[in-house]
Amino acid sequence: MASPPRTNNLFLSQMPCLSYSLLLHYSMKRTLLRSPSLHRFLSHKTKLLSSTSTGYPRAACTRFPSLSLPFSTIFPRPLHSLKVLAMAERSSSPATSSHSHKFTNRLAAEHSPYLLQHAHNPVDWYPWGEEAFAEARKRDVPIFLSIGYSTCHWCHVMEVESFEDEGVAKLLNDLFISIKVDREERPDVDKVYMTYVQALYGGGGWPLSVFLSPDLKPLMGGTYFPPDDKYGRPGFRSILRKVKDAWDNKRDMLVKSGAFAIEQLSEALSATASPTKLPDELPQNALRLCAEQLSGSYDSEYGGFGSAPKFPRPVEIQLMLYWSKKLEDTGKLQEANEALKKVFFSLQCMARGGIHDHVGGGFHRYSVDECWHVPHFEKMLYDQGQLANVNLDAFSITKDVFYSCVSRDVFDYLRREMIGQEGEIFSAEDADSAEYEGASRKKEGAFYVWTSKEVDDILGEHATLFKNHFYIKPVGNCDLSRMSDPHHEFKGKNVLIERHSPAEMASKLGMPVEQYLDILGECRRKLFEVRSSRPRPHLDDKVIVSWNGLVISSFARASKILKGENEGTKFNFPVVGCDPQEYMEVAEKAASFIQKQLYNEQTCRLQHSFRNGPSKAPGFLDDYAFLISSLLDLYEFGGGIKWLLWAMELQDTQDELFLDREGGGYFNTAGEDPSVLLRVKEDHDGAEPSGNSVSAINLARLASLVGGSKSDRYRQNAGHLLAVFETRLKDTAMAVPLMCCAADMVTLPSKKQVVLVGHKPSVEFENMLVAAHASYDPNKTVIHIDPSNKEEMDFWEGNNSNIAILAKNNFVADKVVALVCQNFTCKAPVTDPESLKVLLSVKSSSS
């Protein structure tokens, strides 16, 4: 359930007694320059909101910097009054004719599902582009910019309330040029104006509503606006009239204010570093500080870090796992185990909670309560990839099939619902759907919730067992927290949650746990079949390179890690229980789709997304960084040398387009689009990791794979990147957990290298690869080479002659040889998987 926006609305009041210069100084200086570093303010204080992609605005507000006092009041608004009313099903493909629609605008020619949802609004929408900008200049009117995404609950609400209203549309059409942007298709545009709104108002969210001058400078903005004046606050209609009045009568003030804001933001968000590396002690200190800060926010009752609403921020789990490994390697076993307990309990609570779709697999976006029970029901691809990965890590450490099953659950959900015919992986599923065919409205969670009677009718003799296990009650079960369902939206409905373990419940019934699990699995299958006949939530079938990269990585890693499951392990629905090697095929097919459809071999550049063809938007930093990371995983977990070669080509392009060679670090855009007013060096690791954090790790991995000047260049770029964010690592480490890990990786004297030499493909080689990846060690590089393969030998002779020599000197025709090397020294070679596992269990000398 999406929490309603906290309406912290800043009233409009005319203030003729204050001059423009005083107001500008008061509003802009006070907010933009309140901290020594605006970059830290934006990234730490407010970026948490934008990164979480919640789908609802945390603060529905507007601010007229030169027209109003910072006067605020809070009026909670019940969710039930904001239900999405009369939302007809919309086509996700361009309209073939306008005969069945009263209105059709320019968005009908677009590919984005979000833009197509608005193609038949009475608003005369434009897509982002020169046509709209030119029309605004020609008419000499401001621009109304609305940014959202197709599975955003509050975007749907504002559409129904305002953009489908002909009266509101007339105001927009007469007074403004209206532009719609899909934030997932144009994250660069979203970043500019979200940063502006966050910097001024201390919060943000989607839909993002910003008024611009014809030259795209921000004038004022907010998030969700109700259509009408209420509780003494202006509604959207009033705001439109006031903005137009301000444009007509106080234009110079607004334009200068917007230009000043962009100038200040640009200066603050382009941090540079004169030193080219971090102080020696900082990486370890940052790791420790981040772990301590996270531990301080740990919820010992329900797991996770922080309070409601709870987001599964996987980078926090990654940091704690990395820190525990460091502690273990230095002999601090008790501290290491304490960190691991926090991780494992958090993962278990998430998997047993309602944030996990127990019937169909995969995870919802976040939980509105502290106990992971009632979720906001949309499913985002970036969550699936990262949560599968951290559960794979947990399985590597514990060998507990609980975690491998959670990973498989995610993978099998993706294979069923989210993968196209050519292997492309789609972006998201909506939270809202119709309760039944022909319903005139959509409701959040309708596809996923159950009444007690429905469960009785479907499951028959096993209904009682199932209802007891998943806390299903006739009156509904959304009562575990006062935050679970404060407006009684789910009265009589149940969100499945496991409050007791299967072993505990089976014991009460005197039943073998395996039989109990079989019954639960068969019950889930029956519910899945019934649920499949319900109206489905909208699928955003856009293919985003960065998000595909996160998932490709997890599929590739699973292909070897899950072979550590005990032979004969039994799986129950919705887990399929396939051969893990199938997951490598999924990963390679998805990577091949991107290479074929979204990569230009002549320019070596990526496009950002695909839907009915490549998008107009170029690839951004996250697209390159996340894809490079996945290609390195594809290679290290058994894929061909072509993936490593492509990763290096993409790294060269990333450096060419985004690297600040003088100041260090990577910008989020190439700076080639004049309509995008800011280039940002992003560092915050939120719902998705930052492109700079992932890039630093990529550079450390590449430096360990290749030799000579290339390796040196990778290390130097990584060191300079981290130096840019020195203050961040020192002061607010919890905002950059993955960067804390990256800082430690980059400053290690040497990574452990595992070199496998032998004929490929073969069962023996596969078994050695499985052994090489059997244990958790984020500072390990796996290189595999077949000396009889000319393409592989040519690559290594050209990029790391030491590896080529190792391969030649250790090639045995009928065996696979493994060498474990570090600090330019290799241990004696071994030729069986168990011996390799023993070698890899020895503590790292760099620790």
N, C-alpha and C positions, 0 to 999 in steps of 0.2 A: 504494500500500500504506500503510495507516495504521500509523504507528509505535506500538508498544505503550506503555502508560503507563509513565512513569518512576515506580516505586513508592517514593515518598519518604514512607513512612508514619510517623506520629508515634504511638508506642506509648501505650497507656493505662496509667497507673500510679496507684494510690491514694496520696494524699499527705495523710494525716490530720494531719501535723505543721504543715502550712501553713494559715493562716487564709484564709477566703474573701477578705478585703480585700487581703491580700498577693498572693494568686494573681491576683486581678483586676487589681491594679496591674501585676503582672509581665507577664501575658500580653497584656492589652488595651493598656496604655500603651506597652509595648515595641514592639508592632506597629503600633498605630494612630497613635501620636504620635512615631514615630522620626524623621520629617523635619519641617522647619519647615512644610511644607504637605502635608497628607495628600492633597490633590487632586493635587498633582504626583506623589506616590508612586503613587497608584492609577492615574492616567492614563498615566504614563510607564513605571514599573517593571513593571506587571502588566497593563495594559490591552491590551498587545500580544497577550496570550494570548486574551483574550475576543473581541477583534475579528477574529481570524483565522478563527474558526469552523472549527476544524480537524476537529471530529468525534471527537477523542480527547482525554482529559485529560492534560495535561502532568505533573500530580502527583496520583497517587491517594492521597489522604490524608484523615485525619480528625484533629480537634483538639478536645479538651475543655478549654476555657480555664481552667476552675476545678478540673480534676482531674488534669492531667498536666504533666510536664516536657517541654520542647521537645527531645526526644531523637529523632534520626532515623537511619535506615539506608537504604541503597539496595540493592534486589534486582532486577536486571533479570529480566523474565519473558519467556520465548520466546513469540513471537506464535502459533506453531502450537498452543500449549495453550489459546489463547483464541479459537480459530475459532468462528464462529457455527454451532452444531450444530443440526441438525433444525429449521431455520427454514422452516416451511411458508409458502407464499404467503398473504398476508393481503389481505382485501378492503379497498379504499380508499373504500368507501361504507358508510353505516350498515347494521348487520345487519338483515335483514328478519325473521329468526327465529333462535331460539337452539337449534333442534333439532340442528344439526350441530356444536354446540360444547358442551363439558362445562361451560364457565363463560362467563358474560356479565355485564359490569359496566356502570356508568353511562356509561362512555366510548363505548359503542355508539351513544349518541344524539348524539355530537359530530360536527363536520364536519372537524376537523383530521386529516390523514392520520397524523400521529404518535400522536395519542390513539387513533385507530381501530386502530392496530397493537397497542395494549394492551387492546383492548375485551374480549378473551377470555382474559386472564390470570386466574389464580385470585386475584390480589390484588384486593381490593374498592376499586378506584380511584374517586376523585372528580375531576371537573374543578375548576379553581380557582373558588371562589365561596362564597357565604354558606352554602349547604347543608353543605358540608364544615366550614367554620369553626364553625357552630352545633353540629354533631355532636361536634366536638372539645371544645367547651365543655361540652356535655351529658355526655359520657363522662369529661371531665376527663383527657384523654390528650394527649400531644404529637402533632404532625403530622409525617409524613415527606413531604417535598416532593422529587419527582424531575423534573428539567427536562432536556429534550433536543430533538431534532428528527428528522424522519422519515428523513433520509439520513445519520444519524450512526452510524458503524461501531461505536463502543464503547457507544453506547446499545443497539444490537442485542445486543451481547455480554452486557451486564448483564441485559437482558431474558431471554435464553435461560438464563443461568446462575442467576438469582435470581428474577425476576418470574414465570417459568413454573414454578418449583419450588413444589410445594404445601406443603412444609415451611416455606420462607421466607415464602410467602404467609400461612400460619397465624400466624406470628409478627407480621407486619405487621398483619393483620386483628385480632388479639387485643390488640395493644399500642399501635397507632397509628391515626390517620386518615391514609390515604395519598392524596396528591394528585399528579396528572400535569399538567405544563404543557408546551406546545409553545413553545419560546423564540422561534420565528418568529411565532407568533400573539400572544404576550404578552411582547414584549421588555422591557416595563416591569417585570414581575415578575422576569424573569431578571436584569435589571440590579441590582435590590436585593440579591439573594442571591449573585450572582456577585461583586459588589463586596465583600460581607462576606467571602466565602471568600478572595478575592484579598488583601484587606487583612490578614487574619490569617495566611495561610499562604504568601503570595508566589507563588501560582500558581492556575490554575483550568482549566476545560475542561468538556466534556460527555461523559457525563451529569453533571449537577450534582446532588448528593445533600445535602440540608440538613434538619436537624431543627428544628422551630419549636414555640413555645408556641402555645396556642389563640388568643392575640391576635397571632400571626404574627411575633413577635420571634424572631430566629435564636438557637438554642441551641448548635449545633455543626454541622459539615458537612465535606464533601469532594467527591470526584468519583466515579470508578469504584471499586467495591469488589469484589474476588473473593468468591465465596460462602463459602469456608471458610478457617480459620486455616492460614497457610503461612509458612514462613521466620520463625517467631516473631511474625508480624503477625496481628492479628485480622481474620477474615473478616466478611462482612456479617451473618451470623447472630449472631456474638459481639457485633458493634457494636450490633445491635438490642437485645440483652439488656442491654448495659451502659448504653445510653441510657435504657432504661426504668428500670433501677436508679437511675441518677442522677436521673431525674425523680421517682421515689418518695421518695428519701432526701436529695437536695440541690437541691430545686426552686428555693428562693429564690436560691441562688447562680447557677443557670443563667439564671433569668428576669432577675435584675439585670444579669448579664453581657450578655445579649442586648439589653436596653434601653439599656445604656451604649454598646454597639457602634453601634446605630442612631443614638443621639444624637450620637456623635462623627462618624460618617459624614455625617449630615445637615448638621452644622455645616461640615465640611470641603468638601463637594461643592456648596455654595451660595455660591460666590465672588461677590463684588461689586466694583465699582470706583467710586471717587469721581470720578476724572478721567473725562471723557467721550470722550477720544481718546488715541491712542498718542503717545509722544514722537516728534518729527519724524524722527529718525534710525533709529528701531527697525525699521520695515518693511524697509528696504534691508539692515540688519544681519542681520535674521532670515533673509531670503532667502539672503544670502551664507553665514551660519552653517550653515543647513540643507544647502545645496549642498556645502559643505566636509565636513560630517559624512557625508553620503551618499557622496561621492567617497572618503572614507576607508574606507568599508565595501565599496567596489566590487570585484567579482570580475572581474579582467581576463582570467581564463582561460575562465570559463563564463558571464560576464555576470550581471547582477542585483546586488543590494545585500545583503550579509550572507552567511551560510553556511547549510549544510543544517540542518534542512529549509528549503527555499526557497519563499517565497510571492510570487506576482506582485502586489505592492502597487502598483497603478497610480498612487496619489497621489505616489509617489516619482518616477515617470516624468513626471508633470505638473509637479512642481516643477523638475526638471532642464530640461525644455523651456521653462518660463517663464523660468528663470534665464538660459538660453542666449539667449533673445530679448532680455532686458534687456542682456546683454553685447554682443550684436550691435548693438543700437540706440545703444550708447555707444561703438562703434568697437573694442571688444575682441574682434576676430574670432577670434584664436587660442584664447582661453579659451572663447568660445562654441562653437567647433568641438570642443574637447575634451569639453565637457559633452554635445554631441550624439552624439559617438562612443560614449560610455557608454550613452546611451539606445538608439541604433540596434543596437548589439551585443547589448544585453540583450534587446530585442524579437526579434531574429533567433534568439538561443539558445532563447528560450521557444518560438517558433514551430516550430523544428526539433526540439525536445525531445519526450520522451514525455508531458510535461504537456499537450501539444497532441494532440487526437484526430485523427490524420492521415486516418483512414478516414471518420469521420462528421462532423468539424468540431467547433469549440468547444474549450474548455479545461477541464482538471481543476483541482481545488482548489489543490494545491501539489505540490512534488516532495520526496520523502524524502531525495534525495541532492543534491549540490552541482551536478550537471551537467544538471539539469532532465529527468532520464531517467525514473525510476520514480515515478509520481505516487500520491497518494491519489486514487482514481478518481472521487469524487463530482464532479458538475458543478453549480455554483451560479450562479444568474442574475446576481447582482451582479458576479461576475467577468466574465461575458460582455460586459455593457454597458460596463464600464470598460476592458477590454482592447481592445474594438472601437474605443472612442473614442481611446485613445492611439495606436493604429495609424493611425487616420484623421489624427491630428495629424502623425505621422511621414510619411505620404504627402503631406500639405499642404506639408511642408518639402522633401522630397526628390523628389517625383513618381515615386518608385520603386514600381512595381506590386507588388513583394513585400508592402508594407504594406497596400495596398488589397486584395490577395487575402486577407490574414489577416483583415481586417475583414469582407470578404464571406463568408469561411469561417464566421465566428461568426454572421453574420446568417442565412445559409442553413441552418445547424444549427438555429438558433432557429425558423425558419419551418417546418422539417421536423418538429421534435420537441417544441417547447415552446410553441406558440401554439394557443389554443382556438378554437372556431368563431366566437365573437363578438369575436375579436381580443385576448382576455386572454392574458397571458404568464405561464407557470407558473414555479414557484420553483426546482426542483432535480431532479436525477437521482441515485439512490443509487450508491454505490461497489460494493455487493455484488449478486450475482445467482447463480442456479443455473447450474452448468456445462452442464446438459442438462435437458430436460423430465422432470419427475418426480424430480429429484434431491432428496435429503432434507436437503441443506444448501446454503447460499449461500457463495460465496467472493468475496473482494474482487478486482475486476478481471477476473472470469471472462468478462464480455461483450467485453472489449477486447483480451485477449492472444491470441497465435497460436503454434502450434507450426510448426516449419520444414516438417513434412510437410503440414500443412494448406495452407500457402502453395503448396507444390509441386502439390498436387492441384487447387487452385482456379485457379492462374495458368498452369500448363502451360509453354509455351515462354518466357514472360516471367518465370518464377519466379526464375531466377538473377539477372536484372537487378534485380528488385524486392528480393530478399533482400540483395544487395550494397548497394543504396541505403539500406535501412532497418536494416542491421546485424542481420539475422536469422540465427540459428545453430541447428544441431540441438540443442545442449546448452542453448539459451536465451541471452539476451543481457543479463541483469540483472547484469552483472559490471563495469560501468564505475567503480563506487565500492564501497567496503566497506559503505556505508550503503544501497546500492540494494536489496539483498535479503539482509540478514544472517541470516535464518532459513530461507533457501532455499525460500520459499513459491512462487517462480516458476521452479523448476528445470524446464528443458525448454521454458519459455514465453518469448515475446518481446514486448517493448513497443517499438513502432516509434519509431525515432529517426533523424534525418538527421545523419550525421556529416560529410558532404561535400556541397558544392553540386551541383545538377543540372548546371550547366555543366561542373564538374570531372569528374563521372562520365560525362557524355555524351562529353566529349573523349577519355577513356580508351577508349571504345568506338568512337571515330571516327564518332559519330552526331550529326546536327544536334540542338541542344538542344531545339528545338520538338518534334521527333519523340520525343525522350527523355521530355519532359514529357507528351506525349499517351499514351505507354505507361504511365507512372506513374498518370496519371489513370484510364485504363481498368482498370488493376489494382486501384486503390482502389475503383472502382465494383463490380467483381466481389466483392471482399472485403466491401464494404458489403452487397451482396445476400445473401451467405451469413450474415453477422453478424446480419442482420435476422431470420433464422429462429431465432436463439438466444433463450433466455429473457432478457427485457429487465430491466435494473435497475428498481427501483421509481421511479415518477414522482410527485413531490410536486406535485400540480396546484393547490395553493393559490396565489392571486393576491395578492401583497403590493404595496401602493401604492408604497412607497419603492423597491423593486427594479425595479418596472415603470418608475418614473421614470428610473432610470439607463439602462435599455435604450431607452425612448422617445427620450431625448436622442441616443443614438448612431445610431438609425435615422434620425431627422430630419436630423442633421448629414450622414450618409452620402448623403442624397438630392441634395445639392449638391456636396459635396467629391469624391465618386467620379465626377462628370462631368468631372473633370480628367484621368481616364485617357485615354490616347491612343486615338483611333478605331481600331477593329479589334483591340483588346487581346483576346487569347485566354485563356479560362479552362478549367481542368480540374477534374474531380470531386475533392472534394465541393463546389467552388464552382460555382454555377449560371450566373452571368454575366448577371443580369437588368438591365433599365433601372433605374438608381438611383432613379428617381422612385417605383418600387414600394415602396421603403423608407419614403418619406414616408407612403404609404397605410397601411403597417403601424403606423407611429408614431401616426397620427391615429386609427386604429381602436382601438388600445390605450388611448389617452387618452379616447376616447369611452366605452369600456367602464367605465373608472373613474368618469367623470362620471355615467354612467347608473346604475351599480350601487353605487357606494361614496361618493357625494356627495349630501348633502341640500341642495337649493336653498333651502329655507326657513331652515335654521340656518347654511348655508354651511360645514358641517363634513364632514370625511371619516371613514369607517371604515377600519380598518387593513388588513383583508384580506377575501378572498372565497373561499368554497368551498361550493357548494350554497346560496349566499346570503351576505350580509354577515356578518362575524364580530361577536361581541359587543364586541370591543375597539375603542375609538375610535382615530382617527388620532393618531399620535405626531409629535414634531417632525420626525423623518427623513422621514415620509410627506409632510408639507407641504413641507419644504425641497427634497427630491429631485424631487417632482412639479412644484413651481414652476420649478425649474431646467429641467426637460424642456419645460415649456410655453413658457418664454422661447426655448428652442431651436426648438421647433415654429414659433413666430411668426417668429423671425429667419431661419430657413431656408426660409421661403416659405409657412407655414401662415396661416390666416385670423386676423383681428384678435380673434376670439372667444377664442383661446388666450391672448393677452396680457391680455385683460379678465379671464379666469378666474384667471390668475396673480396679478393685483392683488387680486382678491377673496380668494384663498387667503392672500395675504400679510397682508391685514387680519385674517383669522381667526387666522392663526399668531400675530400680535402680540397679539391678544385672549387667546388660550389659553396661550401659552408665554412671552411676553416679561416679563422682570423690569424693569419701567419705572423702578424706583428704582436697582437695582444693575447693570443692563445684562446683556445676553446672554439666551439662551433656555434654559429648562428642557426636559427631554426629555418630560415629561408635563404635562398640564393641572392636575394636583393635585386632581382631582375624585373619584378613587377612593380611599376610606379604607383599602382593603386593600393599597395600594401605599405603602410606608412612606418611600420616598426620592424626592425630586425632584432630578435631577442636571443640571448644566450640562456637557454632554459636549464635549470638545475634541479628543480623539485621532483622528487620521486613520489608520485601520488598513486592514483588508480593504475596509471601506466608509469613505467620508469621514464626518467628524462633521457632525451637523446644524447646528452653529454655524458651521463653516467654509463649508459650502454656503450657509447663510443670509447670511453676510457678502457672498459673491459675488453672490447674488441681489439683495441690497439695492443693491449698487454698480451692477448692470445696470439695475435698475428706476429708479434715480436718473438714469441716463443716458438713459432712454427718456422719462420724463415731466418736467414742469417745475414751477416754483412751489413751494408749501409741501409738496406730496407729495414732490418730489425732495429737499427739505431734510430732511424727516422720515426718509426712507430713509437718507440719508447719516449723520444723527445717530445713528440706531439701530445702523447698521453700525459707526460709530466707537466707540460705547459698548460694543458687543459685544466688539470687539477689545481694548479697554482692560481688560476683565475678565481676559483671558488674557495680559496684558503680561509677567508673569514667565515664563510658559510659552514665549512667543516669544523671550524674551531668553536663557533658560537651556537649554531642551530643544527647540530648533526642529525637530530630526529627527522628533520625535513628532507634529508638526503641520504637515506640508509644505503641505497645501492651505490651511491658515490663513495660512501665510507668504505664499502667493500672494495670498490675500484681503486681507491687510494692505496689500500694495503696491497692489492695485487700488483699494482704498477711499481711499487717500491720494494717488492721482494727481490733479493739478489738473483734468484733463479727459480723458475717453475720446474716442477717435476715433469719429465718427459717419458712417456711410454712409447717405445718404438716396436711395432710388430712387423716382422719380415716373413713373407711366404707367398705361396700361390693363392690367388683369389679368383673366383669365390670357391670356398670349400667349407665343409662343416668344421674342420679344425680351426680355420681362420675365424669363423664366426664365434666359436667357443672362446677363443683367446680375446676377441673383442668384448665379449660379454664379461670375461674376467677382468679386463682392463677397466671396465665401467661399473664393476660390482660394488665398489665402496664410494662413499661421498668424499670428494676432495675437489673443491672448486679451483685449486691451484695446480691442477694436473692437465697436461696436454697429451692427447693420444694421436700418434702418427702411425699410419699403416701403409705399407708399401710392398708391391710385388715387383721384384727386380726383373722379372721376365716381361713386364709391361713397359713398353718404350715410352708411352705418354707420361707415365708416372716418373720414370727415371729422368726423362728430359726435364720435367718440372723441378724435381729436387736438385738435379745438377745445376739448374739455373737459379734456384732460390735458396738452397741450403746444401752446400756440397758435403757437409759433415754427415747429413742424413743419407745422402746417396752413397757415401763411403761405408757407413754402417750397414746399409742394406747389402751392398756387394760382399762385404767381409763376413756377413752372418747368414747368407742365404744357404739353406739346406733344402734339397729338392723335395724331400718327403716329409718335412716338418715345418711348423710355424715357430719362429724364434721370437722371443720377447726380451727386450732390454729396457731397464729402468735407469734413466740417467738424470743427473742433476749436478750443477756446478761443474760442468765439463767432464764429469766422471760417470761411467756406466758400471752398474753392478754386473756380475757374471750372468750371461744369458740363460734363460730357462725356456723349456719347450712344452710345458703342460700348464693348463689354466690354474690348477690349485697352487702350483709354485709361484705363479705370477701374483695371485691374490695375497700370498704370504709376503712377497716382496713389497707389495703396495701397502701392506699394513704397517710397515716400519715407519716410524715418525719422520716427518720431513726434516732434513738437516737445516733448512732455512728458518725453522721455528725456534 
